[in-house]
Amino acid sequence: MGNLYSKVPPIPSISDSTLIVDEIETAMQEADEVKIAVGYVSVAGLIQLDKLVRSNKINHIDLVIGMYKVEGIPESIYNKITEVNT
């Protein structure tokens, strides 16, 4: 498959690179179920994921979010996760 890249700073723009977001969006167009495991999330990322789930009529999604044990999960993230889950 090769490497997937993010365009989130400080990662430099790499010409002819495959972006993670593009691969996820393409895969979700063909899926009816999605499983994702990540370290951290953002409110903007959760909003985008919710839009993709709705627009692609995904029947089931498992989202595993880690890395918050020491610092605790920010209230804004917790609230958005709860909102998206319903």
N, C-alpha and C positions, 0 to 999 in steps of 0.2 A: 504494500500500500504506500509506503513512504511516510514522510513527516507531515504532520498537520501543524499549522501555525495559528497564532492569535494576533490580532492587530492592536492589542492592548499595550500601551507604553509600559516599560521601556523597550519592548521587543521591536526591533527595526523592521521596516517593510521589506519583504523579500520578494523580488519579482518572480512571477510564475509559481508562487507558492500556493498550496491548497490550504484554505482557511478552515479552522475547526467549525465555525458557525455555518459555513456553506455545506459541509459534510453532514452536520446534524440536520439542517433544514431539508436536504435531499433525502436523507434516510427516513425522516419523519413523514415525508410524502407517501412513502410506500408501507408504512407501519400501521398496525392497529394497537400495538403495545410497545411501550418504551421503558427501558431501565437505564438510569443515569446515576453514577456515583461521582461526587465532586468533593473537594475540600471546602471551599467557600463559595457563597453565592452573593449576588447583589439584588437589590430590589428591582433594578432595571432588567437584570437577567431573568428573574422570576416572572416579570411581566411579559417579556418576550417569549419565554417558555409557555406560559399560559396561552398566549396568542397562537403559537404553533400547535399546541394541543387542540385548541378549539378549531382552528382553520383546517387542520388535517383530520379532524374527527377521530382522535386517538381514544380508544376505548378504556385503556388502563395505563397509568404511569406510576413507576416507582422511582422516587427521587431520594437518594441517600446523601445526606449532607453531613460531613464530618468537620473536624478541626476546631470546633467551638468549645471543647471541654475545658480548656484552661481559661480562655478569655470570656467565655459565656457568649450566648447568641445575642446579637443586638436586637433590641425591641422592634425596630423597623423591619428587620428580616423575619423575626418570629410572626409579627402581624401579617406580613405579606404571604408567608407560607400558609398560615391559617386561612387567610382569605382565598388564596388560590386553591387550597385543598377543598373548600366547600364549593 
